[in-house]
């Protein structure tokens, strides 16, 4: 299963909690905003998450104070808060 961490740049204010929880995946730019580690890091909005980092990614999503993060599975966005479901 392919999981990505989506960063909503319109909400993010660069507090850095996600970079602490996902230090092997995210780095901070010169202004404190999260960027993916690696060559293309500064250009990515959707950061690939390995299975071993999935729990930390879920924690980063749930603790983001401005709700700038979400997890996506195979292109389907998961709710920012676990257990949230649409009722229809």
N, C-alpha and C positions, 0 to 999 in steps of 0.2 A: 504494500500500500504506500502511495506517495503522499507525503505530508509537507506542506509549506506554511511558513509563517508570513502572513501579509502585514505590512506596515502601512498604515493610513497616514500619509505625510500631512494631510490637512488637520489631523488631530494631534499628532505627536508634538510634545513640547521639550523633548530631549532631557527628561529627568534621569534616564540611564539605568533604571531598575532592570529592564530587560537585558541590557548588556552585562550586568552582573550575574543574572541567572543563567544566561546563555553565553558565557565568556568564550567558549570554543566555537561559537557560531557567529556571534555579533561582535563588532568593534564599535567605537565611537568616532565620529568625524570631528573636525576642529571645533564645531559648535556644540558638541555633546549628543548629536542625534545618532541613532543606531544605524549601522551599515553592516552588510554581510562581509564576513572575512573573505579574503581572497582577491583575485585579480579584478573581478567584475563587481566587487562588493558595493561600490559607491553608486552603481547603476541599478541595483536590484530593489524591487518593492516586495517581491515574493521570494523568501529565503528558504531553500530546501532544509528540512529537518530530518536528521537520522533517527532511527527508532530509539537509540540510547538517549537522545535529547528531548524526546517527546514529552516526558513528564515535566521537565523544566520549562519547555515551551508552553505547556498548558498553564503552569503556574504564572509565567510571565503574562500571558493573556489575561488571566483572572485578576492579577494584581496591578495591571496597568491603570493608573489613576485617571487617564483621559480616554480610555477604551480605544487606543490607536492600534491595537494588535488583534489579529484573529488567525485561527488555524484553518487551513483548507485541505480537504482530502480529495484527491483526483479532480480538482477544480471546483468542488462544492464547498462553499464557506460554512464553517461550523460556527455556532453561536459563541459570542464572547464569554458568556457566563454558562458554564456547564449546567445542564438540566433545563435550560430555557427551550421551550418548544412552541412552535406556532400552533394556534388553535384555529380550526376553520370550520 
